[in-house]
Amino acid sequence: MAELITTPNLPDPDGFYEELLAAHDGLSKAESDALNARLILLLANHIGDRRALSQALTAARRVGSEAGSKAP
């Protein structure tokens, strides 16, 4: 099983980010949330490594909680 890659590993990350934002253009909040859920499940299926997916969930939650705990 592979370890989760957390260092930059995506060619043209800005291009992907633009494409991701464009995919959400014109969608309601509910539609955007559903798109994100479908995208996550498609990518999880593609990755297919349960350990790496668990590490990703842990890392994403940790980063989210760190961002939420910082008061301006």
Buried (B, 14 or more C-beta within 10 A) or exposed (E): EEEBEEEEEEEEEEEEEEEEEEEEEEEEEEEBEEBBEEEEEEEBEEEEBEEBBEBBEEEEEEEEEEEEEEEE
